[in-house]
Amino acid sequence: MLYIFESAFDEVEAVSREAREKLSGLEAVLKSTAESLQVLKDRLDQTASS
């Protein structure tokens, strides 16, 4: 799931500045979601290794 959000975030970064400005709200949501998923993944990995 994290891969999907990171890929979408990469796609948003690849578009032109003008288009990205129009998508800035989406970009912020995707970045926040990717960060949250990374934290969750790290916690799950930590729990699994304990």
ROBADREN-393673 format. One line per field, with one value per residue: x, y, z of N, C-alpha, C, O in turn; residue in three letters; residue number from 1. Coordinates in nm, 4 decimals, padded with zeros to 6 digits, m for minus. Example, Ala and Ser with C-alpha at 12.3 -4.5 7.8 and 13.67 -1.06 7.14 Angstrom:
# ROBADREN-393673
n.east c(01.3190, 01.2850)
n.north c(m00.5690, m00.2250)
n.up c(00.7800, 00.7080)
ca.east c(01.2300, 01.3670)
ca.north c(m00.4500, m00.1060)
ca.up c(00.7800, 00.7140)
c.east c(01.3200, 01.2900)
c.north c(m00.3300, 00.0030)
c.up c(00.7800, 00.7870)
o.east c(01.4236, 01.3409)
o.north c(m00.3319, 00.1138)
o.up c(00.8465, 00.8039)
resn c(ALA, SER)
resi c(1, 2)
***
This chain:
# ROBADREN-393673
n.east c(00.0826, 00.1927, 00.3728, 00.2011, 00.1013, 00.3427, 00.4218, 00.2154, 00.2639, 00.5150, 00.4375, 00.2841, 00.4847, 00.6223, 00.4813, 00.4223, 00.5076, 00.2934, 00.0683, 00.1092, 00.0701, m00.2025, m00.2707, m00.1909, m00.3199, m00.3854, m00.1300, m00.0259, m00.1917, m00.1275, 00.1443, 00.1344, m00.0140, 00.1582, 00.3736, 00.2486, 00.1824, 00.4387, 00.5312, 00.3516, 00.4253, 00.6901, 00.6424, 00.4971, 00.6926, 00.8752, 00.7264, 00.6917, 00.9485, 01.0022)
n.north c(m00.1188, 00.1221, 00.1538, 00.2117, 00.4668, 00.6086, 00.5866, 00.7266, 00.9776, 01.0288, 01.0497, 01.2837, 01.4653, 01.4607, 01.6042, 01.9206, 02.2419, 02.4240, 02.2576, 02.1061, 02.2934, 02.3231, 02.0803, 02.0805, 02.0397, 01.7677, 01.6619, 01.7240, 01.5682, 01.3101, 01.2987, 01.3221, 01.0922, 00.8919, 00.9299, 00.8668, 00.6003, 00.4938, 00.5281, 00.3576, 00.1133, 00.0919, 00.0666, m00.1728, m00.3470, m00.3263, m00.4300, m00.6899, m00.7864, m00.8013)
n.up c(00.0000, 00.0773, m00.1309, m00.3448, m00.2762, m00.2661, m00.5324, m00.6586, m00.5506, m00.6632, m00.9295, m00.9200, m00.8583, m01.0961, m01.2867, m01.4576, m01.3133, m01.3095, m01.3381, m01.1105, m00.9093, m00.9239, m00.8279, m00.5678, m00.3209, m00.3344, m00.3543, m00.1015, 00.0613, m00.0315, 00.0352, 00.3150, 00.3752, 00.2810, 00.4571, 00.7001, 00.6548, 00.6345, 00.8962, 01.0282, 00.9063, 01.0003, 01.2755, 01.2774, 01.1784, 01.3862, 01.5990, 01.5048, 01.5135, 01.7786)
ca.east c(00.0000, 00.2850, 00.4265, 00.0999, 00.0998, 00.4694, 00.4182, 00.1257, 00.3351, 00.6165, 00.3685, 00.2478, 00.6078, 00.6715, 00.4050, 00.4735, 00.4824, 00.1585, m00.0258, 00.1311, 00.0062, m00.3445, m00.2856, m00.1162, m00.3938, m00.3675, 00.0096, m00.0115, m00.2603, m00.0481, 00.2684, 00.0968, m00.0541, 00.2797, 00.4484, 00.1747, 00.1981, 00.5762, 00.5357, 00.2807, 00.5095, 00.8028, 00.5901, 00.4645, 00.8212, 00.9329, 00.6458, 00.7160, 01.0832, 01.0117)
ca.north c(00.0000, 00.2355, 00.1663, 00.2766, 00.6092, 00.6682, 00.5961, 00.8376, 01.0998, 01.0487, 01.0961, 01.4236, 01.5435, 01.4592, 01.6950, 02.0574, 02.3255, 02.4794, 02.1497, 02.0655, 02.3936, 02.2905, 01.9548, 02.0938, 01.9757, 01.6239, 01.6316, 01.7294, 01.4507, 01.1912, 01.3007, 01.2931, 00.9522, 00.8119, 00.9399, 00.7917, 00.4578, 00.4566, 00.5158, 00.2348, 00.0016, 00.0833, 00.0141, m00.3132, m00.4186, m00.3279, m00.5238, m00.8245, m00.8303, m00.8085)
ca.up c(00.0000, 00.0807, m00.2662, m00.4282, m00.2446, m00.3074, m00.6781, m00.6922, m00.5138, m00.7668, m01.0498, m00.8976, m00.8669, m01.2335, m01.3728, m01.4621, m01.1948, m01.3182, m01.3078, m00.9710, m00.8242, m00.9221, m00.7535, m00.4424, m00.2125, m00.3518, m00.3226, 00.0441, 00.1164, m00.0645, 00.1140, 00.4534, 00.3819, 00.2660, 00.5825, 00.8016, 00.6246, 00.6677, 01.0423, 01.0605, 00.8633, 01.0940, 01.4017, 01.2575, 01.1696, 01.5212, 01.6775, 01.4541, 01.5528, 01.9258)
c.east c(00.0873, 00.3415, 00.3297, 00.1000, 00.2296, 00.4746, 00.3298, 00.1935, 00.4432, 00.5544, 00.3304, 00.3715, 00.6569, 00.5973, 00.4616, 00.4360, 00.3400, 00.0539, m00.0139, 00.0675, m00.1435, m00.3717, m00.2220, m00.1879, m00.3780, m00.2264, 00.0314, m00.0756, m00.1784, 00.0793, 00.2395, 00.0609, 00.0674, 00.3629, 00.3807, 00.1887, 00.3391, 00.5918, 00.4678, 00.3638, 00.6254, 00.7578, 00.5566, 00.5912, 00.8843, 00.8602, 00.6757, 00.8521, 01.1019, 00.9741)
c.north c(00.1257, 00.2601, 00.2412, 00.4269, 00.6773, 00.6845, 00.7121, 00.9712, 01.1316, 01.1011, 01.2439, 01.5116, 01.5566, 01.5565, 01.8366, 02.1359, 02.3791, 02.3739, 02.1077, 02.1651, 02.3672, 02.1661, 01.9621, 02.0299, 01.8255, 01.5829, 01.6282, 01.6075, 01.3247, 01.1851, 01.2648, 01.1461, 00.8607, 00.8139, 00.8590, 00.6416, 00.4100, 00.4390, 00.3863, 00.1128, m00.0176, 00.0252, m00.1340, m00.3977, m00.4314, m00.4275, m00.6672, m00.8763, m00.8419, m00.9458)
c.up c(00.0000, m00.0585, m00.3568, m00.4038, m00.2851, m00.4589, m00.7227, m00.6618, m00.6173, m00.8953, m01.0368, m00.9105, m01.0109, m01.3262, m01.3643, m01.3365, m01.1948, m01.2817, m01.1614, m00.8745, m00.8139, m00.8377, m00.6142, m00.3241, m00.2170, m00.3140, m00.1716, 00.1096, 00.0901, 00.0181, 00.2594, 00.4701, 00.3715, 00.3948, 00.6926, 00.7798, 00.6566, 00.8181, 01.0862, 01.0245, 00.9604, 01.2271, 01.3904, 01.2480, 01.3071, 01.6095, 01.6350, 01.4980, 01.7034, 01.9759)
o.east c(00.0580, 00.3564, 00.3716, 00.0989, 00.2280, 00.5258, 00.3654, 00.1814, 00.4612, 00.6119, 00.3435, 00.3644, 00.7257, 00.6472, 00.5394, 00.3437, 00.2735, m00.0375, m00.1139, 00.0165, m00.2038, m00.4808, m00.2020, m00.1236, m00.3590, m00.2062, 00.0995, m00.0196, m00.1618, 00.1179, 00.3121, 00.1008, 00.0779, 00.4163, 00.4478, 00.2050, 00.3569, 00.6580, 00.5199, 00.3725, 00.6561, 00.8282, 00.5839, 00.5968, 00.9406, 00.9228, 00.6843, 00.8694, 01.2064, 00.9763)
o.north c(00.2229, 00.3751, 00.3250, 00.5056, 00.7907, 00.7847, 00.7867, 01.0664, 01.2474, 01.1870, 01.3201, 01.6205, 01.6530, 01.5875, 01.8679, 02.0991, 02.3793, 02.4000, 02.0774, 02.1258, 02.3865, 02.1489, 01.8589, 01.9721, 01.7622, 01.4804, 01.5395, 01.5503, 01.2418, 01.0782, 01.1858, 01.0828, 00.7627, 00.7109, 00.7904, 00.5654, 00.2967, 00.3456, 00.3139, 00.0185, m00.1305, m00.0571, m00.2117, m00.5077, m00.5357, m00.5010, m00.7564, m00.9966, m00.8874, m00.9703)
o.up c(m00.0695, m00.0998, m00.4367, m00.4985, m00.3329, m00.5088, m00.8139, m00.7389, m00.6549, m00.9622, m01.1326, m00.9673, m01.0443, m01.4343, m01.2741, m01.2637, m01.0912, m01.2035, m01.0962, m00.7696, m00.7083, m00.7833, m00.5502, m00.2365, m00.1131, m00.2489, m00.1202, 00.2031, 00.1795, 00.0656, 00.3198, 00.5678, 00.4453, 00.4360, 00.7697, 00.8751, 00.7015, 00.8630, 01.1711, 01.1032, 00.9988, 01.2855, 01.4819, 01.3031, 01.3406, 01.6859, 01.7194, 01.5177, 01.7499, 02.0965)
resn c(MET, LEU, TYR, ILE, PHE, GLU, SER, ALA, PHE, ASP, GLU, VAL, GLU, ALA, VAL, SER, ARG, GLU, ALA, ARG, GLU, LYS, LEU, SER, GLY, LEU, GLU, ALA, VAL, LEU, LYS, SER, THR, ALA, GLU, SER, LEU, GLN, VAL, LEU, LYS, ASP, ARG, LEU, ASP, GLN, THR, ALA, SER, SER)
resi c(1, 2, 3, 4, 5, 6, 7, 8, 9, 10, 11, 12, 13, 14, 15, 16, 17, 18, 19, 20, 21, 22, 23, 24, 25, 26, 27, 28, 29, 30, 31, 32, 33, 34, 35, 36, 37, 38, 39, 40, 41, 42, 43, 44, 45, 46, 47, 48, 49, 50)
***
